[in-house]
Amino acid sequence: MVGSITYPHGCVSILMAMQRCDGVKPTCQQCVRAKKPELCQYDDGKTKTKTQMLRENIERLEQRIRELEDPDYTPPALALQYPQLHRRSESASSSSSDSPDSAGFSAPHSPFLPSVIGSPPESWIQCHTSPSPTPANDACLISQQPSVDFAHLLVDTFAPHRHQCLFGLHIGRFRESFTKPVSEQHHPVLTNAVFLWACYLSRPAPLSEHEYHYLNRTLEALSDALQYDNRVLDVIQASCLLSLYFLSNGRAVEGGYHATTAATLAIQCGLHGVMTGRTTFESCGSMTSCRLDPPRDTIEQGERILTFWQVFILDRCWSAVLQKPAIISDGPEGCVSAIMPWPQDMGEYEMGQIDGYHFFSTALSYLEDDMSKIGGGFSPMTLRVKASVLFQHAHYLASCWEQRRRLDHMDYLPASVDYAALASPNTLTDEFQALEHAIARFVSSQIPIHQLDVAMPEDRQACITAYTLANVAMIQLNYPLGNNDPTAYEKCLRAARGCVSIAKFIVDTDYDFLDPILGACWSYVLDTLIRELYTIESSWPLVSSADVRHEIGTMLYAMTNLGKRFSSVTYSLAKVQKRLSGI
């Protein structure tokens, strides 16, 4: 009789189900009984498993498809599908090409295409897709939830990165919920979304083999959770995690879809006005909307505040990147404006402290500099909120200016255009100036850049993201004007160099915890620096461009490191490298 073989020497499929395997080769009895003998495989660490060989074959085929679809496609030096597989294997001796001083374009004379100087920044994220990991086994068919110990392992893996995902739940309570009766636990749509991120963040460790399983489980649970009004908060939080997961992998359509879902549900359930307890008139013909039960304590109230701002940041930042309208308004539109105090640290909610009860739009008051209403707000998440407001509003104003510019050059005005919505020249100029002042106020109120190296990691990472968003807001606002307005050109360049200065304070350990929105921001920075480099080399050939080249090298180094975690960044990086390939 063959004795039971225990972890880690059993069949990979059975071990993933947290069961014991008898270890019989080539097919164990558990897989035979499950009628899945073809999925039975053993990972002895010496040879590649069937799944690994299949995954490599899929990657090669997808690479070939890209080459056939786009004759101009240049495969980047980075691995696009699984760049993180190389992150721990890189040695210092091979990092010369990744350093800021060697950006991979040191040849002194090689021209850009003339179109570089006149083209606006390209959309950072395209409709390329980074495929989900290939299933390693039939774990996606296993219906039971993981054991409590395994759930705790996944939560503990996710917890250090929760701020990266803007996750607002009390992590201790969330972890403890797995020991409670099923009726008191969070819906599987949320728990599986957290498990998905834990597996994603663990790449290339063995835990990442579960990623495909939990992605499917989350998507399957989403339709079930939507049937229950009392699970709407779980759906909102899970949708945020799903959106950020897809966007981080370059899957723009899916990411935008789930971001819109989260924002729409937040408005529908009244999360944006949860502090006021306001209601709206409902006629007899109105369909019953989902309503939130009163929070049990200040921690649960704090979780709702943080969840709203999680949705708000996602909606603000990624709507600008994806070129789509924001769902949550920052204007005075009554029932859809954000009436919510600034987010605080969870520790303050634990002590029963909730600041800023009010009955006005927080974001609008911030833009109007009405500090008598909203107060300061200096938590790391508050910095993200304020910077996100500036980032999206800059994109909105730049879009209005571009639309008006195009209309000015048309011989006729189509009836489909809502001209009343277009700002007059004077009004638009006033809004530009007001936003520039708001950006300047925000930047001047932060800790000096040179003090970032002594800040706590979480605070430093939040400041890096907030500083960058604010500077890129200035770039977005002035980039369309820069070709004809020297003042706007200098404002863009000064903001881009501010981002370069910030990037120099990023240490290697920070890259695992940075927000993926930075990939989009750094693309704007590089667009500005490339325009400056082209201007120098085409108009002032005797002027040295060494400083600009070094700045570009610094940003390429930062994007390369961030791309090892988020494959979406590598697509943008490949485009930049293609533009620089001849220099």
Protein Blocks (a to p, Z undefined) as FASTA:
>chain_A
ZZddddfkbcfklmmnopacehiafbdfklmmnopaklgccdehlaccfklmmmmmmmmm
mmmmmmmmmmkbccdfbdfklmmlmmmmpcfklmmmmpmklgopabfbdcddfklmmpcc
ddfbdcbdcdddddfbjklmpmbdcdfklmmmmmmmmmmmmmmnopabdfklmmmmmmpc
fklmccfklmmmmmmmmmmmmpccfklmmmmmmmmmmmmmmmmmmmpmklmmmmmmmmmm
mmmmmmmnopaklmmmmmmmmmmmmmmnommmmmnopacdddfklccdddddddfblmlm
mmmmmmmmmmmmmmmmmmmmnopacfbdcbfnhjmpccddddddfklmmnopaehiacbd
fklmmmnopaklnonopafklmmmmmmmmmmmmmmmmmmmmmmmmmmmpcbdcfkbcfkl
pccfklmmmmmmmmmmmmmmmmmmpccfklmmmpcfklmmmmmmmmmmmmmmmmmmmmmm
mmmmmklmmmmmmmmmmmmmmmmmpcfklmmmccfklmmmmmmmmmmmmmmmmmmmmmmm
mbccklmmmmmmmmmmmmmmmmmmmmmlmmmmmmmmmmmmmZZ
